[in-house]
Amino acid sequence: MANDIPKEELHRGLKERHIQLIAIGGAIGVGLFYGSASAIKTAGPMLMISYLVAGVVMFFMMRALGEVALAHPVSGSFSAYAHHFISPLFGYLTGWTYWFAWVVTCMAEITAVGVYVHFWQPDLPQWIPALIAVLCMSTVNFTSVKAYGEFEFWFALIKVVTIVAMIVFGGAMIVFGLGNNGVAVGISNLWTVNGGFFAKGFHGFSLSLVMVSFAYIGIELVGVTAGEAKNPEKSLPAAIDKIFWRILIFYIGTLFVIMSLYPYDQLGTIGSPFVATFSKLGIPSAAGLINFVILTAALSSCNSGIFSTGRMLYNLSLQGKAPETFGHLNSRKVPANALRVSTALLLIGVVLNYLVPGQVFNYVTSVATSGTLFVWGIIVVVQMKYRAALTPAEVAKLRYKMPLYPLANYVVLAFLIFVVITMSFDENNQVALLVAPCWFAFLLVSYYCAGYHRKLVRPVAEPDVS
């Protein structure tokens, strides 16, 4: 089978501990700390089932990515794979869509940084912390891939420690009455409050799947790190295989504790459930602590966004689908020109924070959603194309196979289609569905007008499936 996935010369500076924590950080977003109350009000206790269902889907999607990534460990990941296994056009659409989704996501995250800093500095203009966040995270990414990995390691560790503390101390409240004068809280709130476990019905469950899917944006970052992992054959499967159990522990465990401690229909009135729980333990600085954790989560997302957009532009350049200058590396083996362009565009987010600080977060968050759903679907289709192109002997040699292929692929695609359909019935998400056709129309026009359909990349070696 011919292979036109371009070779990369990036430095493999990400160790296994970096990959493991990047996987955790990608699976745990700001939404768990900041938006869990609104998600719970939408679905009630049944939200745990929503996270479980979506978690299974994300696991299969990541296994599909892992099968291809181990054979082709390049940082361009989805774009490079779509280019080779579907068509150059889809490589172009996937790469630029993922780049665009992360640019606007980073705009949302630096906006969040400005909002969270207001907790300590209410008189500081929102655009100043946003600008500082862009400059700091850009500096990290320009330094080296190892610097990016170290920051993500500690950012993710902060989130993990906070969630584990929440589960442990919350569990002690439930069983032993810690912080509740020794009176065990129990778990009856899960089924006795305002209609019980299934109070919101299928409608609430459907809407929550949209919110849950958005919470998982970033889980695919492990694939982007493949081209710079020191030992991708070991680190990638280990990280992907643990994703499902992390979802069970971090998301479902946290929601179980929260909805056991507090009636779900009151969570919108008590503020952050994390703050309420730590305050009940007698921690006076609980609000400041959780605000710090959310701030680091936002910086983590910004850091990862700059990293992934730079690598995506780099690989698009190698494919001949972006200016050649984006394919140049500096002395530290970092795609500096690609990073400069992505960082410069993030300054638009800083300007928006200056002009419309109250509305900017809502403006940009809806734009990234449909793009990410598209990329997830492409990942699954790529794996199907990849597997279909292999001979039986090559399939037998695969080191990391997609389980339940091809049934699991169709389940994932059906889930993603269902989420898109559900989005169309929610006013808050309709903007994303309106933006998507305009974006893809723009990409199609630019693809043919720029003559990219006539450009070819240089061939490289046969894929390694041994």
Disulfide bonds with the S-S distance in Angstrom:
none
